Amino acid sequence: MGLALDLLLTILLELPIIALFFKRKKRPAAVMNALMINLISWPVAHILKISTELNVYLIEMIVVTGEGIALWLLTGSTWQKGMIMSVIANAVSFTVTSLVHIDPDIFQNKPTIMVH
């Protein structure tokens, strides 16, 4: 459940950042594209972290590059804008998810206490 919370936190952080780069008319499509990109890149990054000896920072650079290219191609923006969006969004989400640890137990059902 911890990984699911990290994914949720990543999406909640990155999508608004991507949205800020677009005017109102193009914003919904850009956010949907960013969501799709994150739903692909996030599991790939975590599979690499778990199954290889690659440095976490190298994996993050690969993710930033891949997401930047995907944002460029899918949003119709320049490659520079795609890379800038990716660098900013991923820097924020990487930093926050590295510093914030959410205990999955807080979402467990608590027993109901009945007082007579």
C-alpha positions in Angstrom: 0.0 0.0 0.0 3.0 2.3 0.5 3.8 2.3 -3.2 0.2 3.1 -4.1 0.3 6.1 -1.8 3.6 7.2 -3.4 2.0 7.0 -6.8 -1.1 8.9 -5.6 1.2 11.6 -4.1 3.2 11.8 -7.3 0.1 12.3 -9.4 -1.3 14.9 -7.1 1.9 16.8 -7.2 2.9 16.5 -10.9 -0.4 17.1 -12.6 -1.1 20.6 -11.3 2.5 21.6 -12.2 2.0 20.4 -15.8 -1.4 22.2 -15.9 0.3 25.5 -15.0 2.2 25.4 -18.3 -0.9 25.4 -20.5 -3.7 27.8 -21.2 -7.1 26.9 -20.2 -8.2 25.5 -23.5 -5.3 23.0 -23.8 -5.0 22.2 -20.1 -7.4 19.2 -19.9 -5.7 17.3 -22.7 -2.3 18.1 -21.3 -3.3 16.9 -17.8 -4.7 13.6 -19.3 -1.5 13.1 -21.3 0.6 13.7 -18.2 -1.5 11.2 -16.2 -1.1 8.6 -18.9 2.7 9.3 -19.0 2.9 9.0 -15.2 0.9 5.7 -15.1 3.5 4.3 -17.5 6.7 5.8 -16.2 6.1 5.4 -12.5 5.9 1.6 -12.5 8.8 1.3 -14.9 10.9 3.4 -12.5 10.0 1.3 -9.5 10.6 -2.0 -11.3 14.1 -0.6 -12.2 14.7 0.4 -8.6 13.7 -3.1 -7.3 15.2 -5.3 -10.0 18.5 -3.5 -10.8 21.5 -2.0 -9.1 21.1 1.3 -10.9 21.5 4.4 -8.8 18.1 6.0 -7.9 19.3 9.4 -9.3 20.2 7.7 -12.6 16.8 6.1 -12.8 15.2 9.5 -12.0 17.2 11.1 -14.9 16.0 8.4 -17.2 12.4 9.1 -16.1 12.8 12.9 -16.5 14.1 12.4 -20.1 11.4 9.9 -21.0 8.6 12.0 -19.6 10.0 15.1 -21.2 10.1 13.5 -24.6 6.6 12.1 -24.1 5.2 15.5 -23.0 6.8 17.1 -26.1 5.3 14.6 -28.5 1.9 14.3 -26.9 1.2 17.9 -26.0 2.5 19.5 -29.2 4.8 21.8 -27.2 8.5 22.4 -28.0 11.0 19.8 -26.8 12.5 22.5 -24.5 9.1 23.1 -22.8 8.5 19.3 -22.5 11.9 18.9 -20.7 11.3 21.9 -18.5 7.9 20.6 -17.4 9.4 17.2 -16.7 12.3 18.5 -14.8 10.2 20.7 -12.5 7.4 18.2 -12.0 9.7 15.3 -11.2 12.1 17.4 -9.0 9.1 18.4 -6.9 7.6 14.9 -6.7 10.9 13.2 -6.1 11.8 15.6 -3.3 8.4 15.4 -1.6 8.1 11.6 -1.9 11.6 11.2 -0.6 10.9 13.4 2.5 7.2 12.5 3.2 6.5 9.0 4.4 2.9 8.1 4.8 2.1 5.2 7.1 -0.3 2.9 5.4 -1.8 1.9 8.7 -3.6 5.2 9.1 -6.1 4.0 6.5 -6.9 0.8 8.3 -10.4 0.4 9.8 -10.5 1.2 13.4 -12.6 -1.0 15.6 -15.8 0.6 16.8 -16.0 1.1 20.5 -19.5 0.9 21.9 -20.1 2.5 25.3 -23.1 1.2 27.2 
